[in-house]
Amino acid sequence: MATSEAFRAGPGPVRVVPSEPGGLLDVLSVAAVVLDAGGRITLWSPQAQELFGWSAEEALGRHAAGLLVADEYVGLVVELFAKVMAGDGAWAGVFPVRRKDGSTRLVEFRNMRLQDEHGGVYALGIACDEAVLRGVERELALSVPLVAQSPLGLAVLDTDLRYVLVNPTLERINGVPAGKHLGRTPREALPFLDTDVIEAAMRQVLDTGVPLLDQYGIGLTPADPHQEHAWSGSYYRLEDRSGRVIGLAVMVVDVTDSYRAAGEAVEARRRLDLIARASVTVGTTLDLVRTARELADLVVSDLADLASVDVLDSVLEGSEAPAPGPRTGEALFVAMAVAAAYETDSVRAADPVGERITYPAERLVTRCVSTGRPVLVSHITGTDLAHIARDAAAADLLAREGAHSYLVVPLTARGQVLGALGLLRARNPLAFGHDDVTLAGELATRAAIAIDNARWYQHATDTALTLQRHLLPRPPPRSAGLQIAYRYQPAAAAAGIGGDWFDAIPQPGDRTALVVGDVMGHGVHAAATMGQLRTATRTLANLGLDPAEVLGHLDRITADLEGTFATCVYATWDPHGSRCRVALAGHPPPVIVRSGMAPELVGLPAGVPLGTGGLSGAGFENTVLDLLPGDRLVLYTDGLVETRDDALDERLDLLLSLLTDPGLPPEATCDRLLAALRHPDAADDVALVIARVRPYPPAVGSPPAAA
């Protein structure tokens, strides 16, 4: 038989299987030395050279004692050698050996006498490094009880994925004796588990060497055939000291209790997550319809198969919503939103979105808003459907779609009932329970607050917008030597309506004052403050003051309006000298577009916002600009160039690039800037003024100065 092969016993006939390097004997690197009766070395293995350092050519024929033993131990060795050769038995022990390099190494020996066919005697010495041997012994001493007594299920499989070791804990977990594991693959030993997944994971670890940890599985075993269990399995590849792959180790833990606790925790987290998502996704705007839709979309993702949101008509009309409490009679609703978790005809059973519908007192949604309390129908009957659906046809449709559980909760905010959230389950087999009532009530309350905020905010917004538009100028005035266009755009979502203003004010001597300002804040207060500052600005403009003086007076006026701040750009145009004097109060710099040149931001002293009262001695400075016919001056508020997502420098560069067409009239230029720079959901309002210099005095037959 070849030295690289060995016999292996197993099911079927005896097999001769090659033995690869890296086994225990290779780890120990056992050396063999044969001495003749005189103590001379007659045979010397390669392992002996590794252990002692001497080659066969150097060792053969020499006395072993003189070669390998220190002088002080020679007598002892000769005595022990004589006993072995006399037939007094083998000798075993640890002895210090002198190596070729002069170092000393402790070596574990087994010495015995050999006899050949002619009666000649020899001594066979088998030796290995004592430290290596002790290490292997410690590993074996630790591993056997470690595996047998481990509270974890442990197994070792060979490279063919056949069990070679199974500890008692894994026997109990699998409900299969160790004997029915050994020599079999997981597919053969554990057919009741998903062994395709298990063996695929094992082969992956064998192929890659990368462990797989905490691989969870669920199933039934003979150990407990009536109760589903959960396990956590980890796999890692086994290699010998030479790096040869020898198999796979498996650790299994029964995690059924923690799995069930985790399931309950997952459900609790799901509910908390739904509430958290409601905080982010419901009430994202102060738009009542959108808020209702957001609520319906949210609950069908996790809580219901069908959801509807209905709001009392009185809420939409701006009337005081009724307080919860016992009431009787019908109620007038507006269906605000309907959503389904999947495509289903049951949405046709809901009241059409946007319609005003009178719900009779018998409908459960009417009872809900009348009492201000949830109504739960865990298991729907035919009679219940008549009080859930709007009519008999809708009830039949819900029955066909499998509606089996219903819940409606009031939308209550600040002690007032605004409407109701209705929930249905059809495909979801679980009936609504008390936990669902609590969860739905929490979601409805959050949405109701957003709805209530939206209705009052809309009222305040309408008031502010009406006031602001009333205070702003109407058509551009005729101006000597200037063609003027201006625009005002409120915030798209009405959230930023406030204090932006502009004006073009005729002054004595054919001069014109151009003003753009922005009162910090929003709403009625900002609009009213804007009206005060605009009036003050027009009054100061008639005094013939230069821009810095006007801003100084406005600063003191604004400071007297406690808690009010504003930015402003004020410019005066004198057509006789073709000069424009400009000053800033913390406002974005104007853009100047000179004929035949690229647009540029005017480098002006920034100044401080109005309302600081000359803080730290800061003041306002005039800058003189010489303008020629065809030159344009662009004044604007920050709402034109500032967004939440874009860098300000990039937006300013875009503004300049939009002003490169010298032939575009001011009116068309205003439209172009707003179309390109304003986002549909802009959060701030914008005031924009563009003035183009015209020849002065105007040529005969030229068009009016205001474009």
C-alpha positions in Angstrom: 0.0 0.0 0.0 1.3 3.5 -0.9 2.4 5.6 2.0 -0.1 8.3 1.0 -3.0 5.9 1.4 -4.9 4.4 4.4 -7.7 2.1 5.1 -11.0 3.7 6.0 -14.0 1.8 7.4 -17.5 2.8 6.8 -20.8 1.7 5.3 -20.1 -0.9 2.6 -16.7 -2.5 1.7 -13.4 -1.3 3.1 -12.0 1.5 1.1 -8.4 2.6 0.6 -8.3 6.4 0.8 -5.3 8.7 0.3 -4.2 10.5 3.5 -3.2 14.0 2.8 -0.4 15.7 4.8 -1.4 17.6 7.9 -2.6 14.8 10.2 -1.7 14.3 13.8 1.5 12.5 13.0 2.6 15.3 10.8 1.8 17.8 13.5 4.0 15.8 16.0 6.7 15.3 13.3 7.8 12.0 15.0 11.5 11.2 14.4 12.8 7.6 14.2 16.4 6.6 15.0 17.8 3.0 15.0 21.0 2.1 16.9 23.0 -1.1 16.7 24.1 -3.0 19.7 27.1 -0.8 20.1 25.1 2.4 20.3 26.0 3.5 16.7 23.4 5.1 14.5 22.4 2.8 11.7 19.1 4.4 10.5 18.1 8.2 10.6 14.8 9.5 9.4 14.2 13.0 7.8 12.2 14.0 10.9 15.3 13.2 13.0 17.2 15.8 10.9 14.4 18.3 11.5 14.4 17.6 15.3 18.1 17.3 16.0 19.6 19.3 13.1 22.0 16.6 11.9 21.7 15.2 8.4 21.7 11.4 7.8 25.2 11.6 6.3 26.4 13.4 9.4 24.7 11.1 11.9 25.0 7.6 10.5 27.8 5.5 12.0 28.4 7.8 15.0 27.7 7.0 18.6 24.3 8.5 19.5 25.4 9.4 23.0 28.4 11.4 21.8 26.4 13.1 19.1 23.2 14.0 21.0 23.9 14.0 24.7 25.8 16.5 26.8 28.9 15.1 28.6 27.2 15.2 32.1 24.4 12.9 30.9 26.4 10.4 28.9 26.8 7.9 31.7 23.1 7.9 32.4 22.2 7.4 28.8 24.7 4.5 28.4 23.1 2.9 31.5 19.6 3.3 30.1 20.7 2.0 26.7 22.2 -1.1 28.2 18.9 -2.0 30.1 16.9 -1.6 26.9 19.3 -3.8 25.0 19.4 -6.4 27.8 15.6 -6.8 27.4 14.6 -5.1 30.6 11.8 -3.3 28.8 11.3 -0.1 26.9 12.2 3.3 28.3 10.0 6.4 27.9 10.5 9.9 29.2 11.7 13.4 28.5 15.4 14.0 28.0 17.5 17.1 27.1 19.1 16.6 23.7 22.0 18.6 22.2 21.2 19.8 18.7 23.7 20.5 16.0 23.6 24.2 16.5 24.6 23.7 20.2 21.2 24.4 21.6 19.4 22.1 24.0 15.8 20.9 23.4 13.6 18.7 25.6 12.5 15.7 23.6 9.9 13.1 24.4 11.4 9.6 23.8 10.1 6.1 23.4 13.0 3.6 23.3 12.6 -0.2 22.6 14.6 -3.1 21.5 14.3 -4.6 18.0 15.5 -8.1 16.9 16.2 -9.1 13.3 15.8 -12.6 11.7 19.4 -13.5 12.5 19.1 -12.7 16.2 20.8 -9.4 16.0 19.4 -6.7 18.4 18.9 -3.0 17.8 17.4 0.0 19.7 14.6 2.0 18.1 14.2 5.5 19.4 11.0 7.4 18.6 11.1 11.1 19.5 9.2 14.3 19.1 9.5 17.8 20.5 8.2 17.8 24.1 6.5 21.2 23.8 4.6 20.2 20.7 3.4 17.0 22.3 2.3 18.7 25.5 0.3 21.2 23.4 -1.5 18.5 21.5 -2.3 16.7 24.7 -3.7 19.9 26.3 -5.9 20.5 23.2 -7.2 16.9 23.3 -7.8 17.1 27.1 -9.8 20.3 26.7 -11.7 19.6 23.5 -13.3 16.3 24.5 -15.1 17.6 27.6 -15.7 21.0 26.0 -17.7 19.3 23.2 -19.4 16.7 25.3 -20.4 19.1 28.1 -21.2 22.2 26.0 -24.7 23.7 26.5 -24.5 24.6 22.7 -25.3 22.0 20.1 -22.0 21.2 18.4 -21.2 19.1 15.4 -18.3 18.4 13.1 -18.8 17.4 9.4 -16.2 16.3 6.9 -15.7 17.9 3.5 -18.4 15.7 2.1 -20.8 17.2 4.7 -21.1 14.0 6.6 -21.4 14.1 10.4 -18.3 12.8 12.2 -19.1 14.2 15.6 -22.4 15.3 17.4 -22.5 16.3 21.0 -25.4 15.4 23.4 -26.9 18.9 23.3 -27.4 18.7 19.5 -28.9 15.3 19.9 -31.5 16.8 22.2 -32.1 19.8 19.9 -32.6 17.7 16.8 -34.3 14.8 18.6 -32.1 12.4 16.7 -29.4 10.2 18.4 -25.8 10.8 17.5 -25.6 7.4 15.9 -28.2 8.4 13.3 -26.2 11.5 12.5 -22.7 9.9 12.0 -21.8 9.2 8.4 -24.9 10.9 7.1 -25.4 14.4 5.6 -27.9 16.9 7.0 -30.3 16.0 4.2 -30.2 12.3 5.2 -30.2 12.8 9.0 -32.6 15.7 9.3 -35.2 15.5 6.5 -37.8 17.4 8.5 -35.7 20.7 8.2 -35.0 22.9 5.2 -31.8 21.1 4.5 -31.4 22.7 1.0 -30.7 26.1 2.7 -28.6 24.5 5.5 -26.3 22.5 3.1 -26.0 25.5 0.7 -24.7 27.6 3.7 -22.3 24.9 4.7 -20.9 24.5 1.2 -20.5 28.3 1.0 -18.4 28.3 4.2 -16.3 25.3 3.0 -15.7 27.1 -0.3 -14.9 30.6 0.9 -13.6 30.0 4.5 -15.8 32.9 5.6 -17.9 32.0 8.7 -21.6 32.4 8.7 -23.0 33.4 12.1 -26.5 33.5 13.5 -28.3 31.8 10.6 -31.8 31.5 11.9 -34.2 28.7 11.1 -37.7 27.7 12.2 -39.4 24.3 12.2 -40.6 21.2 14.0 -38.3 18.4 15.1 -38.9 14.9 16.7 -37.8 16.4 20.0 -41.0 18.6 20.1 -43.2 17.7 17.1 -46.1 19.8 18.1 -44.3 23.1 19.0 -42.4 25.2 16.4 -38.9 26.0 17.5 -36.3 28.6 16.4 -32.6 28.0 16.2 -29.5 30.1 15.6 -26.8 28.2 13.7 -23.2 29.3 13.0 -20.8 27.6 10.6 -17.0 27.9 10.3 -14.4 26.0 8.4 -11.9 23.7 10.1 -8.3 23.6 8.9 -5.3 21.8 10.2 -2.0 23.5 11.1 -0.9 23.3 7.5 -4.0 25.1 6.3 -5.6 22.0 4.8 -9.4 22.0 4.9 -10.6 19.1 7.0 -14.2 19.9 7.5 -16.8 22.1 9.0 -17.9 23.0 12.6 -21.5 23.8 13.5 -22.8 25.5 16.6 -26.6 25.5 17.2 -28.6 27.3 19.9 -32.3 26.9 20.6 -33.5 30.5 20.6 -37.3 29.8 20.7 -37.9 31.9 23.8 -36.0 34.9 22.5 -37.5 34.4 19.1 -41.0 34.7 20.5 -40.0 37.7 22.7 -38.4 39.2 19.6 -41.6 38.7 17.7 -43.5 40.5 20.3 -40.9 43.2 20.3 -41.0 43.5 16.6 -44.8 44.0 16.7 -44.3 46.7 19.4 -41.6 48.3 17.3 -43.8 48.2 14.3 -46.5 50.1 16.1 -43.9 52.6 17.4 -42.4 52.9 13.9 -45.9 53.6 12.5 -46.4 56.4 15.0 -42.9 57.7 14.2 -43.6 57.6 10.5 -46.8 59.5 11.1 -44.8 62.3 12.7 -42.7 62.5 9.5 -45.2 61.7 6.8 -48.6 63.0 8.1 -49.0 66.8 8.2 -46.0 67.6 6.0 -47.8 70.6 4.7 -50.5 72.9 6.0 -52.8 71.5 3.3 -55.9 69.7 4.7 -56.5 67.5 1.7 -52.9 66.4 1.5 -52.8 65.7 5.2 -55.9 63.4 4.9 -54.3 61.6 2.0 -51.1 61.1 3.9 -53.0 59.6 6.9 -54.9 57.2 4.7 -51.8 56.1 2.8 -49.9 55.6 6.1 -52.5 53.3 7.8 -53.0 51.0 4.8 -49.3 50.2 4.8 -49.4 48.4 8.2 -52.8 48.7 9.9 -55.7 48.2 7.5 -56.6 47.0 4.0 -58.9 49.9 3.3 -58.9 53.4 4.9 -61.1 56.4 4.6 -60.8 59.9 6.0 -64.0 62.0 6.4 -64.1 65.6 7.7 -67.1 67.5 9.0 -68.3 70.1 6.5 -68.4 72.7 9.3 -64.6 72.3 9.7 -64.0 73.1 6.1 -66.3 76.1 6.2 -64.2 77.6 9.0 -66.9 77.2 11.7 -66.1 76.1 15.2 -65.9 72.3 15.2 -68.3 70.5 17.6 -66.9 69.3 20.9 -67.2 65.5 21.5 -70.2 64.4 23.5 -73.5 62.7 23.1 -75.5 64.0 20.1 -78.0 62.5 17.8 -79.0 63.1 14.2 -77.3 63.1 10.9 -74.0 64.8 10.1 -72.7 66.4 7.0 -69.2 65.2 5.9 -66.8 65.7 3.1 -64.9 62.5 2.0 -61.3 63.7 2.0 -59.3 60.5 1.2 -59.6 56.8 0.4 -56.7 54.4 0.2 -56.2 50.6 -0.2 -53.3 48.4 0.6 -53.7 46.6 -2.8 -55.8 47.0 -5.9 -59.3 46.2 -4.9 -62.9 47.0 -6.0 -63.7 47.8 -2.3 -62.6 51.4 -2.8 -65.8 51.9 -4.8 -67.7 51.1 -1.7 -66.3 54.2 0.0 -67.9 57.6 -0.4 -66.5 59.5 -3.4 -63.6 61.8 -2.5 -64.5 65.5 -2.5 -68.2 65.0 -2.3 -70.4 66.3 0.6 -72.5 63.5 2.0 -75.0 63.5 4.7 -74.5 60.5 7.0 -77.5 59.3 8.8 -77.4 58.7 12.6 -77.3 54.9 12.1 -74.0 54.9 10.4 -71.1 54.0 12.6 -69.0 56.9 11.5 -71.8 59.3 12.6 -71.9 57.6 15.9 -68.1 57.9 16.2 -68.1 61.7 15.7 -71.3 62.2 17.7 -69.8 60.5 20.8 -66.2 61.3 20.2 -65.3 57.6 20.8 -64.0 54.8 18.7 -66.4 52.2 17.3 -64.9 48.7 17.0 -66.6 45.8 15.1 -64.1 42.9 15.5 -66.1 40.5 13.4 -68.5 42.0 10.8 -71.9 40.6 10.2 -74.4 41.3 7.5 -76.2 43.7 9.8 -73.0 45.5 10.6 -72.2 46.2 6.9 -75.5 48.1 6.6 -74.2 50.6 9.2 -70.7 50.7 7.7 -71.3 51.1 4.0 -73.1 54.1 2.4 -75.8 51.9 0.8 -76.9 48.3 0.1 -74.8 48.1 -3.1 -71.7 49.2 -1.2 -72.4 46.7 1.6 -72.7 43.9 -1.0 -69.4 44.9 -2.5 -67.6 44.9 0.8 -69.0 41.5 1.6 -67.8 40.1 -1.7 -64.3 41.6 -1.1 -64.1 39.7 2.3 -64.4 42.6 4.7 -64.5 41.0 8.1 -63.3 43.6 10.7 -64.0 47.4 11.0 -62.8 50.2 13.2 -63.5 53.9 13.1 -61.8 56.5 15.4 -62.6 60.2 15.7 -60.2 62.9 14.5 -60.1 65.0 17.6 -57.9 68.1 18.1 -57.9 70.6 21.0 -61.1 69.1 22.4 -63.1 69.2 19.1 -64.1 66.5 16.7 -63.1 67.3 13.2 -64.0 64.0 11.4 -63.3 60.3 11.5 -60.7 57.7 10.3 -62.4 54.5 9.1 -60.4 51.2 8.8 -61.4 47.9 7.2 -59.6 44.5 7.0 -60.3 42.0 4.3 -57.2 40.0 3.2 -55.5 40.6 6.6 -56.9 37.6 8.5 -56.5 39.2 11.9 -59.4 41.0 13.5 -59.0 44.5 14.9 -58.2 44.4 18.6 -57.9 46.9 21.5 -54.2 47.4 20.6 -55.3 48.5 17.2 -57.8 50.9 18.7 -55.1 52.5 20.7 -52.7 52.8 17.7 -55.4 54.1 15.4 -56.5 56.6 18.0 -52.9 57.9 18.3 -52.5 58.2 14.6 -55.9 60.0 14.2 -55.0 62.4 17.0 -51.7 63.4 15.3 -53.4 63.8 12.0 -56.3 65.8 13.5 -53.9 68.3 15.0 -52.3 68.8 11.5 -55.8 69.2 10.0 -56.8 71.7 12.6 -53.5 73.6 12.1 -54.1 73.6 8.3 -57.6 75.0 8.5 -56.6 77.9 10.8 -53.4 78.5 9.0 -55.2 78.7 5.7 -57.5 81.3 7.2 -54.6 83.4 8.5 -52.8 82.9 5.2 -55.7 84.2 3.1 -55.9 87.2 5.4 -52.2 88.0 5.1 -52.1 87.5 1.3 -55.1 89.8 0.9 -53.5 92.4 3.1 -50.2 92.2 1.3 -51.6 92.5 -2.2 -53.7 95.4 -1.1 -50.6 97.2 0.2 -48.3 96.6 -2.8 -48.4 99.0 -5.8 -50.4 98.2 -8.9 -49.1 99.2 -12.3 -45.5 100.6 -12.6 -45.3 104.4 -12.6 -44.0 106.4 -15.5 -40.4 107.3 -14.7 -38.1 109.8 -16.4 -35.3 107.8 -18.2 -36.3 104.4 -16.8 -38.4 101.5 -18.1 -39.6 99.7 -15.0 -41.1 96.2 -14.5 -41.8 94.4 -11.2 -43.3 91.2 -9.9 -44.5 89.8 -6.6 -45.0 86.1 -6.0 -46.2 84.6 -2.7 -44.8 81.4 -1.4 -46.3 78.4 -3.3 -47.5 76.6 -0.2 -48.6 79.8 1.5 -46.2 79.0 4.3 -43.9 82.0 3.5 -46.4 84.7 2.8 -45.2 87.7 4.6 -43.2 90.9 4.3 -41.6 91.2 0.9 -42.3 94.6 -0.7 -41.2 96.8 -3.6 -41.9 100.3 -4.8 -41.0 102.8 -7.6 -41.5 106.3 -6.2 -41.4 109.5 -8.4 -39.3 112.2 -6.8 -38.8 115.9 -7.6 -36.5 116.8 -10.4 -37.5 113.8 -12.6 -35.7 111.5 -10.2 -37.1 108.0 -9.2 -36.6 106.0 -6.1 -36.5 102.2 -6.4 -37.0 100.1 -3.3 -37.1 96.3 -2.5 -37.4 95.1 1.1 -38.0 92.0 3.1 -39.5 92.0 6.6 -38.3 89.0 8.5 -41.2 86.7 9.5 -44.4 85.6 7.9 -48.1 86.1 8.2 -50.4 89.0 9.0 -47.9 90.6 11.4 -45.1 90.6 8.7 -47.6 91.9 6.1 -48.8 94.7 8.4 -45.2 95.7 9.3 -44.3 95.7 5.6 -47.2 98.2 5.0 -45.8 100.5 7.7 -42.3 100.4 6.3 -43.5 101.0 2.8 -45.5 104.0 3.9 -42.5 105.4 5.8 -40.3 104.8 2.8 -42.6 106.7 0.5 -42.7 109.6 2.9 -38.9 109.7 3.3 -38.5 109.5 -0.5 -40.4 112.8 -0.9 -37.8 114.6 1.3 -35.1 114.2 -1.3 -32.7 112.3 1.1 -29.9 110.2 -0.2 -30.3 106.3 0.1 -28.0 106.0 3.2 -30.1 108.7 5.0 -33.3 107.0 4.1 -32.1 103.7 5.4 -30.9 105.3 8.6 -34.4 106.7 9.3 -36.0 103.4 8.4 -33.6 101.6 10.8 -34.8 103.8 13.7 -38.4 103.4 12.7 -38.0 99.6 12.5 -36.3 99.5 15.8 -39.3 101.2 17.4 -41.4 98.2 16.1 -40.2 95.9 18.8 -39.0 92.5 17.6 -39.0 93.5 13.9 -36.1 93.3 11.5 -36.0 93.8 7.8 -33.5 94.0 4.9 -33.7 96.6 2.2 -32.1 98.0 -1.0 -32.8 101.6 -1.8 -31.7 103.3 -5.0 -32.3 106.8 -6.5 -32.0 107.4 -10.2 -31.2 110.9 -11.6 -31.7 111.0 -15.4 -30.0 114.3 -15.7 -26.7 113.0 -14.6 -27.3 109.4 -15.6 -26.4 108.4 -12.1 -27.8 105.9 -9.6 -27.1 106.1 -5.9 -27.6 102.8 -4.0 -27.3 101.7 -0.4 -28.0 98.3 1.3 -29.4 97.3 4.7 -28.3 93.6 4.9 -30.0 92.9 1.6 -28.8 90.8 -1.4 -26.7 92.9 -3.8 -28.3 94.2 -6.9 -27.3 93.0 -10.4 -26.1 95.5 -13.0 -26.2 94.6 -16.7 -24.2 97.0 -18.8 -24.6 97.1 -22.6 -22.2 94.8 -24.2 -20.9 93.4 -20.9 -21.6 90.3 -18.8 -24.0 90.8 -15.9 -22.4 91.3 -12.5 -23.3 91.6 -8.8 -22.7 95.2 -7.6 -20.1 95.2 -4.9 -21.7 97.3 -2.3 -21.2 97.7 1.5 -23.7 95.2 2.9 -24.9 97.3 5.8 -26.9 95.9 8.7 -30.6 94.9 8.7 -33.1 97.5 9.6 -34.2 97.3 13.2 -30.7 97.0 14.7 -30.8 100.7 15.6 -27.3 101.4 14.4 -25.9 98.5 16.4 -22.2 98.8 17.2 -22.0 102.1 15.3 -22.8 100.4 12.0 -24.3 102.6 9.4 -25.2 102.7 5.7 -23.1 103.8 2.8 -24.0 105.2 -0.6 -22.5 103.9 -3.8 -22.7 105.8 -7.1 -23.3 103.9 -10.3 -23.0 105.6 -13.7 -25.6 104.1 -16.0 -25.9 104.5 -19.8 -29.0 103.9 -22.0 -29.7 100.2 -22.3 -28.1 99.3 -18.9 -30.3 97.4 -16.5 -30.5 97.3 -12.7 -32.1 94.2 -11.0 -33.3 94.4 -7.4 -34.8 91.3 -5.7 -35.4 89.6 -2.4 -33.7 86.5 -1.2 -36.6 84.3 -2.1 -35.5 84.5 -5.7 -32.1 83.0 -5.2 -32.1 81.1 -1.9 -33.4 77.4 -1.7 -32.9 74.7 0.8 -31.1 72.4 -1.5 -28.8 74.5 -3.7 -25.7 76.5 -2.8 -26.2 80.3 -2.9 -23.2 80.9 -5.2 -24.7 78.5 -7.7 -28.0 80.2 -7.6 -26.5 83.6 -8.1 -24.5 82.3 -11.0 -27.7 81.1 -12.5 -29.3 84.5 -12.0 -26.5 86.2 -13.9 -26.7 83.7 -16.7 -30.4 84.4 -17.2 -29.7 88.1 -17.7 -27.4 87.9 -20.7 -30.0 88.7 -23.4 -29.7 92.5 -23.9 -32.8 92.6 -26.1 -35.2 91.1 -23.7 -37.7 93.7 -22.3 -37.9 94.1 -18.5 -41.4 92.6 -18.4 -40.2 89.5 -20.2 -37.1 89.4 -18.2 -39.1 89.3 -14.9 -41.1 86.3 -16.3 -37.9 84.6 -17.4 -36.3 84.9 -14.0 -39.3 83.7 -12.1 -39.9 80.7 -14.4 -36.3 79.6 -14.1 -35.5 80.4 -10.5 -38.7 79.8 -8.6 -39.5 76.2 -7.5 -43.1 75.0 -7.5 -42.9 74.4 -3.8 -41.0 77.6 -2.9 -41.1 78.3 0.8 -40.6 82.1 0.6 -42.2 84.9 -1.3 -40.3 87.1 -3.9 -40.2 90.7 -4.8 -38.5 91.6 -8.1 -37.8 95.0 -9.8 -36.0 95.5 -13.1 -35.2 99.0 -14.4 -33.7 99.7 -17.8 -32.1 103.0 -18.6 -33.7 104.9 -21.5 -32.3 107.9 -23.3 -33.2 111.2 -21.6 -34.8 113.3 -22.7 -36.7 110.7 -24.7 -36.7 110.9 -28.5 -39.8 112.1 -30.1 -42.3 109.2 -30.6 -40.7 106.8 -28.1 -43.0 104.5 -26.0 -44.0 105.2 -22.4 -41.3 104.7 -19.8 -43.1 102.0 -17.9 -42.9 98.9 -20.1 
